[in-house]
Amino acid sequence: MSQRPLRFLVPGTGDRFRCGGLSVELQSARLCEGLAPSVEVVTYRRREPGRPFLSDLLKQERSPGEALWLVSWGFHVPELLRQLRGRPVAYHAHSSGYGFDLPAGVPVLAVSRNTLGYWGDRAPRAPLQWVPNAIDSGFGGGTGERPIDVLVQVRKSSAYVREQLLPALRQRGLQVELQQGWVDDLGDLFRSAKVVLYDSADHWRRAGVSEGFGLPPIEALACGCVVFSSFNHALADTLDPGHLAWQIGRGTLSADLDRITAAARATQQWLPEPALLQRLLASHSESAVRQRWREALEVVNDHWDRVVSGEQPLKALSPWRLRWGRRLSRLRRRS
C-alpha cells in the first residue's frame, strides 16, 4: 500500500475564513503529521506567504501525482473535485445537505455518524470512514469560581433563546453573558460559566445544511459546564438527553426556566456522571482521533492504489434510475 503526502485544502487561513471548519482542518493536518511522508495545508482562494497555492501545484504536477488531496469546504467541494479530477482525493465531510453528489470512487471521511449516514445513503459504493473531531487539550479543568450563570454563543443561537429565554432568565436574577464573534480562548470563557446554552436547530434549518459535529457543547462539558442543547443532526451522536446534556426548548418556557435556574444554583447536581463524560471525552481525545486518521488513511490509500492501477470504482445508482425507481414505487402504491 502506498503512503501518499497529504494536502488539506482550505480557502485561506486568515481572519476572513475563521470558523469551526477551518479550525478542524488545521487541527486534522496537525494530527496527521507523522502518518504520511508530508502534510501540507494548501490554500485555493487567497495566496498566503509560506503556503502552497492550489492552481500553482496543479500546473507543476502531472495527474495523478503523488499526493492525496482532502477537500472539505461545503459549497466549494464540487468545483474542487472538478479541478482534482484524475488525482487521489477524499472528502473530509463536516456538514451534510449541500445537495451535490460525489463522483464514483471518492472516499468520504465523515466527522459525525449523522454525516456518515447521509453519505452512506447518497454514496453507498464510496469508501466510507468515521473520523470524529478531536477536543483540543486546552478544554478541561474549571474548578475555580464561575461568575457567569448562563453563557450563550450568539451566532448559532435561536430567536427563542435570544428573545424569550434570556430576558426571562435575567428577570430571575441570573447573570447572563452573550459571546459574540471569535474568542481566542473559548476554554477560559467556558471555565467561567456554570451553564452553557446551545440551540442551533433553527440556524441550520435556515441554512439548509446540518450541524456537522457540534464541538462547542462537548468543549463546554469538558470544562465542567452544565449544557442545555438542541439535539439536531450530529448533536444527537454524542449528547444523550438527561445524561450528558439537557434539552433546550423542552415544550414550554417555564420548563426551561425552572431547569436552567436550578442548574445554575446547584450545578453539581446537573453535571453528567463522571464515568460517562470521561468515555465521551476519551473517544474524542487527540490520541484516539489520530488513530482514527491512521486507519482511515490506510483504507483511502489502498483504494487509490487500486484505482490508479486501472481498476474501475463501483458506481451508485444513477440519478435517472433513482427517479425512475421512485416513480415506479409511487405507481405500485396507487395500484
N, C-alpha and C positions, 0 to 999 in steps of 0.2 A: 504494500500500500504506500502510495506517495505521501510525503509530507509537503504541503504547499505553504508558501508565505501567505499571510493573512492581510487583507486590506479592508478596513472598516470605512465605508463611505458615509460622510456627513456633509451637509451643505457648507458648513463652516463651524468654527468653534468660538466665535466672538459673542458679544452680548446680544446681537441681533438674533442668534439662534439658540439662546439659552433656554432650556426647558428640560423636563424629566427625560425625554427621549435622548437628548444629547448626552446627558449625564450617564445614562445607561450604556450608550455606545462607547463612551470614553472609558467607563469602568470595565466593560467587557474586553476592550482592547488591552487594558492593563492586566486583567485576569488571564488572558490568553498568552501573555509573554512566557516564553519557555515551552509552549505547546506547539510551536511552529518555528520554522527556521528564522522567520522575522515577522513582526507585527507592525503595521503602519495604519495611521489614521489619514485618510485621503479626503480632501475637500473637492466639491464639484460646483459650487455656486460662487464662492469667494476664494481668491488666492490668498494664502497666508504664508508669511516668512517661515521657512524651515519645514513646510509640509508639502508633500507631492499633490499635484492637481490632476484630476481625472483625465481631462482631454489631452494633457501632455503625455501621460502614461500610455493612453490608447494609441497615440501617434508613434510612440517609441517602441512598442512591443507588439509583435505579430500575434494574432489569435492562434491557439487558445492561451498561450502564455503560461507562466509557471504559477501564478498567484491564484488564490481563492478569494473572490470578492464577496463582501457581505453588505447587502443593501437593507435599509430599514425605514426610510423616511416616508411613510404613508403615501401621500398622493404623488410623490416623486418616483415610486417604485416602478411603474410600467415603463417610463422613459429610461430609467437607469438600466432596466433589463434589456431594453432595445439596444442601448449603447454597448452593453456587455454580451450581446448575443455571440455564441460560439466560445465563450470563456467560462471556466468554472465559477459558479456564483451560487449563493444561498440567500434566502430571505430571512433576516432576523425580524420576526413578526411581533410587533408590540400590540397595537390595537387591531381590531377586525372591523369589517363593514365598509371598506373603501370601494367595493364593487368591482374591482378588477379580478381577472383570472391570471394564473401563472402559466407560463409556457411549460410544456411537458418536461419533466425531469429536474425542475428547480426545487431543491430541498427547502424545507421550512424548519426553522429553529424558533419555536413559539415560546414566548416568555410566560405564558399562563396556560392552564388547561382549557380555559374558555377559548383562547385563540387557537390552541391546538385542535379543539373540537370543530371550530369554524373551518380550518383548513383540512381537517380530516374529512369533512363533508364536501368541501369545494375542490380539493385536490387530493383525492384518496389514493392516487398512484404515485404521489411525490414522496420522497424520503422525509419522514416527519420525526422531529425530536422535540422534547420538552426541556428547555433550558431557562429556569426561572432567574429573575434578577436577584442580585445579592444585596444584603443590607450592609451598608458601609460600617466599618468598625467605629466610626465616630458617633453612631447612635447606640446609646446604652447608658447605664448608670441612672442618676437622678434621685439621690437620697436627701437632697437639701430642701430648703424652703421652696414652695411653689406659690408665688404671689398671684398667678393668673388662675382664676377658677375655670374659665372656659376659653379655649383658643379655637379660632376658625380661620382656615385658609380661604380667602375670599374668592380667588379666581374661579374655582370649580363649584363653589357653593351655590345652593338653590335660593330662589326668591323666598321660599318658605322660611329658610333659616335666617336670611338677612332681614326680612320684613316682618315676620311674625315671631319666630322663636327667640331671636336675640333681644329684641325690645322687652319681651316678657321676662326673660332671664334677668335682665338688668333691673326690671321692676321688683324682682325678688331679692335684689341686693347683691347679685353675683358680679364679680369682676370679670368682664368680657373683653378680650383683645382680638382685633382683626389683623391677620397677617396679609399684607398686600405687597405684590411684587416679589422679586427674588431675594432670598435670605441666604447669605453665605454660610451661616452656622445654624441650620434648622434644628439640629440636635440640641443646641443650647436653649433655643426657644421652647422646644418640647419639654425639656427638663424643668422649665419654669411654669408649666401648666399642669393642672390636675385633670382636666377633661379636654379632649380634642373632638371636635365635630367635623365629620367628613361626609358630605351629602352631594355626590357627583352625578346621580342618576339623570336629573333634568339637564345638566350641562351636556352630557354625552348623547342624550336623546336629541337635543337641538343640533349637535354637531353631526349626528348621523353615523358616528362610529362608536367603538366600545371603550370602556375603561380598560386599558391594556394590561395593567398589572395592579396598580393601587399601592405604590410604595409608601405614601405618607401614613396611612393607618398602621402599617407594620412598624415603620420607623417610630411612630408615637408609642406603640406598645413596648418597643424595645427600650424606650426612655422612661417607662413607668407610668404612662398616662392611661386613664380610662378612655376608651374610644367608643363614640357613638357614630355609626356609619350607615350609609346605604349598602345594599348587597347586590348591586348590579354587576353584571359581566364578571371580570376577573376577581372582583372583591369577594365573590361567593366561593372562589377557590380556597381562600385562606381564612376568612373571618366567619367563625362559627357563631351564629346569633345566640346571645346569652351565655356564651362560654369564653370566647376570645374578645368579642365586641358586642355592642348593643345596637339594636336597630334604631335609627333616627326616623322620625315621621311615623311612629307606630300607631297609626289610627287616629289619634286626637292630639291636639296641642297640650291639653292638661297632662296626658300620659308622658309626653316628652318633658314637660316642665318638672313634674314630680320626680322622674327618674334622674334627670341631669342634675337637679338641685341636690338630691340625695347623694349622688356620686361625688359632687364637688365638696360636700360636707363630711362624707365618710368614705374617702377614696379607697382605702384598703379593702373595704367590703365589696367593691365593684371591680377590682382588678382580676385578671384571669388567674386560674390555678397555675402555680409556677411551673409545674412539670409540663403542662400543656403548652404554655408560652415558650418554654425552652425548646420543645420539639419543633415548634414553628420556626423559631429563630435559627436553630441549628440547621434546618433544611435550607435556609436562605443565607447561611454564612458564606463568606468568600471562599473558604476551602471546599465546601460542598458544591458550590456553583462552578468553581474551577474544574472539579471532577466531571460535572455535567458537560462542560465545554469540551473536555478531553474526549469523552465518549461520543459527543455529537460530531466532533471534527473527524473522528475515525470513520463514522458512518458516511459523512459527506465526502471525504476524500476517497473512500472506497467506491462510492457511487460514481464520482467523476473519473476515476481510473477506468472504470468500465465504459463510460460514455466516450471518453477521449479515445479509447482503443477501438471504437467503432460500434459498440452495442447501442441499440436504439432504446431510449427510455420508454417506459409504459405510458400510455395516454389515458386520461379520464374520458368519460362520455363527452362528446362534442356538444356545444350549445344547441344545435338544431335537433340532435337526438333527445336532449333533455326536454326541449319544448314539445317535441312530438310525443314523448312519453307522458308528459303532464296532460296533454290534450286527450290522449288515449285513455288515461285513467279517469278523466272527467266524463268522457263519453260512456265508459263502463259503469260509472256510478249512477248515471242518469237512466241507463237502460234497465 
